[in-house]
Amino acid sequence: MPYLFTSESVSEGHPDKVADQISDALIDNFLAFDKESKVACETLVTTGQVILAGEVKSQTYLDVQKIARDVIRKIGYTKSEYMFEANSCGILSAIHEQSQDINQGVDRSKPEEQGAGDQGMMFGYATNETENYMPLALDIAHKLLIELAALRRENKEVTYLRPDAKSQVTIEYDDNHQPIRIDSIVISTQHDDFDEDEAMLAKIKSDMVHILIPRVQKQLKAELQALFNTQIKYHINPTGKFVIGGPHGDTGLTGRKIIVDTYGGKGAHGGGAFSGKDPSKVDRSAAYATRHIAKNLVAAGVADEVLVQVSYAIGVAEPCGIFINTYGTAKVNLTDGEIAKKVEQVFDMRPYFIEQRLKLRNPIYAETAAYGHMGRKNEVVKKTFIGANGEEKTLEVELFTWEKLDFVDKVKAAFGLA
């Protein structure tokens, strides 16, 4: 019997995402000037106020106020009527030194013996229903908000948008787990204040359906474009006007959008957030590594859909275990347990080797903090950082290394696939 599945996304101006982006900007700046920095940084944003807290071990000093203001400005909170504005908001820092009790479990005389920064389990997932091996509902939900932000910055076809927004996509699947159609789309977007509320709400709905949706539809391959139809139920700003938003409308905290950050409810999640954590924290690095494994397994033809779990004990390098679930889609004559054994042989999941394989001790995290950490474009970019003493540093870094299909040949060889 056909069934419905839903995923949501939130924009870069959503208060929780503002917090994530500030935390990850701090990570990048610490790593730019000291690659060995150990950082766990949390951010709270509310009306006119930013609070930074966390633990750091680093050889560099940062102007955290400037970094936070630059992030807020880039997102688009630049007007006083937003009640949260880059130049005028208060910023309080309560960042202090990392506990030596935690650090002694991570650092080792031999780098390869580096222990996990915490206990826990992390999951990676991949499916072949999209070109980027991501769940379709989440992929479309992200694309809607990326394009909505582009419309806001262009300020031509649509001129009333403010930074805060959310999207949600519900897709109908058949008995073979193939998408049949898009059942409903929800978009809630913050907007400027207007005198005529009903007329404005009608205009917003028309613009979303007739301007935003076609721009997103064009980005998809033909068979996915066909999922858009005249029967889609649109819920555009369903509560009515949405003028009060961002950190003034809701307090934002780092790490509160972990399902948006990963797979939109498909697969599983170990519970640990990513933003604000340096790669010694396996909550982040091992989640990227398991995504890398899952994507390469699906791309190599081992299965159509794969969930990978890895788990750790704090201070211990070797994982407690690796688990694989192919949901009955395996194309090799092996059990999921046997597939897991081969995965252990191909991918070294000790924290140091994850960091090295995925080049994680580089300032690559600001780009992850909005529109998902997975399914993004792997590319090399130049980034410039300015230290507290005015020192300027330009680095060439590779983004989203865990999205590379660089282990497909190794996986095929291990599984005897042509």
GUDREN-163186 format. One record per residue (C-alpha): x, y, z. Coordinates in pm, whole numbers, plus 50000, padded with zeros to 5 digits. Each point is the difference from the previous one (the first is absolute). Layout:
N
XYZ...
This chain:
418
500005000050000501385034749916501285020750291501065035750077503365011750132500855035550112503215019750059500575036250099502745025949966500685034250150501735030449851503305015950096497965027250175498204975650229501145007750358501414965150064501945002249674501325034650088501414984050315501484970849801501675023549753501605021150272501324968850177501474986149677501525033549903501864999050332501194964449924501315011049659501875029850142501614979050274501084973449747501265026049751502585012850249500574968050200499164966749835500254981550329497345021050173497524980950214496675018350006496464994150124498125032649958496305006250061498065031049895496695014550120498255027549804496955019750109498615035349970503025022849959502344975750170502594973049924501544978350273503064978549926501054972150235502254969949976503434984850045503115006849795503604988649994501885020249738503195019749933498055028249837497865028450129496885011449813497855031149992496834979850053497765030749992501145009549651499644964349874496434997650134499025033849854501444990749659497894968149995496835018450100500645026549734500614974049728496744982150084498105032649951499095013250343500995035849918496895020650086498965012750342496344990449943501084963550013500755005550374503184980249943502625018349798503704993449933501425033550109497865006550308499354966250167501764993250327502564971850004501064982650322502834974449995500294973650271502504978149814502614983950227502804974249989499244963749923500044975050287503314981450026498014969350108498394998649655503135009349808502104972250155497664974749842500485014549653503675010149960502624972549979503764999649946499304981549674497415019149792498514968249855499044988950352497815030950049496954990350207496405008549924498955033450148496864984750145498004968150019496934994949783498724987149670499945017849665498064991949684500515005449629497414993849730499764999849622497334991549743500094999949621496685018549964501845032749926503215008949816501675010750324498914967950178497745019150241496354994350094497825017849746497665018750237502915015650189501895008149681497045019549862499365016850336503625012550008499845011749638496845020150068501705020150273503315004249816498045014649708497845021050233503185015450146501235006849646496745018249921500385020450320503535010849913499115007749638497145022150128498495002949650497104976249937499214997250370500855030750210498384994550341501874969850137501744998950338502624973950103497944975350206498224971549817499024963350020498954974349740498474965450008499404974849721497774969150009500484973649730497824970349912501834967049939498744967949841500354964850142503464997449843501165031350186500095020649681498785036350014496715004949815499205036550060500415029250236496975000850227500565033050180502465028550045500125023250301501895033049988500015025250282502025031049918500595031050204499025031849815499815037850035496985015650171497095010849778496695018150047497884975849799500604965950158497654979549782501345014649676503564994950117499424963850098498464993649659503025015649830502454979550208498184967949909499955009149632503705008850000500984967850176497954978249762500725018449676503545013550054501764979050265498664965449911500855001849626503565011150083500464969650222498264976649756502475009349726502914988050217498684964350009500384972249744496994993649774498494970950193500035020250321498595030949831497034978149906499184995650371498795036150006496345001149898496895021650022498684979450292502745010250246498585014550322501835032550076500075014050353501665034149967500355019450326497084979550134499745019450328499645033149816502455029050023503614992250097501685033350071501514992650343502654973449945503644990750038501545002050349497395026450096497174975649932501674969050147503164994450199502574979949802502504974650129502864980749843499184963949916496205000949996499534990549634501844966849985497434982849775500065029149754503804997550011499984963249906497334979349821496635015450073498804970950209501194972449765502534975350135500865007850361501795025450221502274994050298498875032150172503225020349988500045034149833502805010949765500405037850002502445015350245502074968150033503524994549868500634966749822501404982450308496354997750105498784968249833496435013250013501125020049699502914981949836498554964850022496625011949870501825013749695502004967849968496904978050012498345021649733503134995649789499784962150044496264998249926500275021549687502924980249858498224966950072496885011049811502005015649715502024967949966496824979649966500154981150330496405010650079497365025549900499725013250354502444997350290500115010150366503394998850175500465002250377503305003550187500445003050376502835010750233501175000850361501525033050112503794999749980500124967749798501145000249637498444967949871496235001349945497804978350223498264987349688498795006349646496424991449897498544999249648496334999349893499244997249627496224998150054499884968949783501425018449699503454983449994501214989649655502764977750134499524965050138500995009550354498175006750322500075035150144502354987050270502394986649734499825033349817500965017450326503094977950034501175010149653499325036750075502324997250303502754987649767499585028549749499435030050231502205007050304497605015350250502515010550266499555037550065503485010349878499574981649672496535014949946501495034750048502794992649751497824982749740497395027649993502415029350061497985011150300502655021450176499335028349758497595029950023497214983549799497065001950236498235033549947498584986849674498464969950176497995020150251496985007149777498104978549746501404966950122503394984350063499354971549755499294999049628501975031949935502475008349724503604989050046502235028549879503265018250068499685036650104502195027950138499045014850336501515030450171500155004750376501095030050204501464993850345499445021350309503375017149938499085008649639501944970849848498394989249672500144963849893498714985849670499644962449975498954976349724497714973850151497864971349873496375000950108497704970250065502704973649952497634973750140497895004049684502814987549775499584966749818503704993050035499584965350156497694985249737502774980149833501284987050336496464990050098499444982349667503264981150040499134989650356496564987449898501044984849667497875024049795500925007649641
